[in-house]
Amino acid sequence: MARYSGRHRISRRTKIATAGLGLALAIGGIAVVTTAGDPGQARADLADKSFFVDITTVQPNVDLPDPQEDASTGTFTVDCGRNENEHFNPDNFIAQPGVRNGAQHLHDYVGNLTTDADSNNQSLQAGGTTCKNGDKSAYFWPVIRIEDAEDAAENEQQEQQNNQNQQNNQNQNQGQQDNQQNQNDQQDNNADQQQNNQQQQQNRNNNRNGDNQNAEQDRDGNQRNNLVQQGSLRQAQERDNQQGDRRDGDRNNRNQNNDGDQQGQNANQQNNNDNQNQQNNQGDNNNDNNQGNNNEQGNNEEEQPELEAPNEQNELAGNDGEIQRPADVDLTFRGSPVGDVVAMPKFLRILYGDAKVSTNGTKNARDSWTCAGFEDRVLINKYPICPNGAPVKRIHDFPSCWDGENIDSENHRDHIVYPQENGQCQDGFVAVPQLRITLTYNIPQEVQEQGRYKVDSFPEEEHNPFSDHDDFANVMSNQIMNRLVACINEGRTCNE
């Protein structure tokens, strides 16, 4: 069995360089945020250990509807090889037509020989095929790779270093935040102390004014009493009037001084408010500019996505290692448990699973993984560790209820959906032959146990086995399709 070894030296250097940059930035106290989709991101190429499970610990979970009396029970199997001609590319003409490297992971192809990003009905019809019966349909799925043990150990060490760098970076940022908070607290304390001092000074001034006023009133009273005692009532009255005028003048002067002090405080407060508003405006302008730059950057990324072509070992950033050709590829069309099937229209497009489950959610994701000997009992969304080194299997059952009109839809799903739990198609849909693709891999026991095999994926999926998927475009001739439908509806087993 031919394999394609990749030592991914280019990506290794990228990881080491990125890790060094991260350490330097951490020492400098600069926070760095990266996304999982960044081709230069330093992270281990291995799938996370939590993605692996001992298949013998999983309970049976396959629940198929019971065949009805009118079920179409036949099968039709097409032999299209195991991609011996080494047809690989990171394109997907169904989901991303015209986009080179749009899948950002490598696909295995069997069937049509011309399949790439620019494929269309005309080019597919004109192309050759690996299928023995002349079926020109396109069948393709992401490859499985095995990480070299030495590289896996290096990756694990690099991952630990990256985690340490990230922790140092977080600690440095936390220290800066604590220092800034302490400075803010000190400024608040100083402001409170200044306010208390001002209040105490005001209280002393008020007390001093009150004491002076009381002393003055006492003097005035004593003088008046003396005048009254001397028999000069008129002089006492004049004295009262003069003292009253003087007190009124003093009160007016104090009020004016207080008004002046209040105006000064208001002016200072206004200046502070003006300065704060100016700072806020500058901050808003900076935020607007940053937002504009971010929007512009986002638009540029949309218009010019960073899509890296595979290298000479058919490796892509985040997807490297030794490509495993399946030991067996089984392409079998099956019937409906409730009745006959009708022919698929030519050029019908069908998707299985969801390549971006972390973004799109699990609605369209499927449990795809099992081991030889467990096919009828267990399908899981984890990488299985099989007993005694048994082969690993991927089983992909495609949707089979067609709307009777369209060969594709905007989301590539609405035109063909899965049957209901009882096997019936929903109203407005009819049953077509259901394609089941079974891929079998002879993966060594130690590789399974060490978690060193993985499916190619979009970078942000990080080899999540739940992101496994498959694609099919029907380019069978009418003669082949008619034979297929007759075989299934008549309950026969056919191989071509």
Buried (B, 14 or more C-beta within 10 A) or exposed (E): EEEBEBBBEBBBEBBBEBBEBBBEBBEEEEEEEEEEBBBBBBBBBBBEEEBBBBBEEBEEEEEEBEBEEEBBBBBBBBBBBBBEEEBBBBBBBBBBEEBBBBBBBBBBBBBBBBBBBEBEEEBBBEBEBBBEBEBBBBBBBBBBBBBBEEBBEBBEEBBEBBEBBBEBBEEBBEEEEEEEEEEEEEEEEEEEEEEEEEEEEEEEEEEEEEEEEEEBEEEBEEBBEEBEEEEBEEBBEEBBEEBEEEBEEBEEEEEEEEEEEEEEEEEEEEEEEEEEEEEEEEEEEEEEEEEEEEEEEEEEEEEEEEBBEBBEBBBBBBBBBBBBBBBEBBBBBBBBBBBBBBBBBBBBBBBBBBBBBBEEEEEBBBBBBBBBBBBEBBBBBBBBBBBEBBBBBBBBBBBBBBBEEBBBEEEBBEBBBBBEEEBBBEEEBBBBBBBBBBBBBBBEEEBBEBBBBBBBBBBBBBBBBBBBBBBBBBBBBEEBBEBBBBBBBEEEEBEB
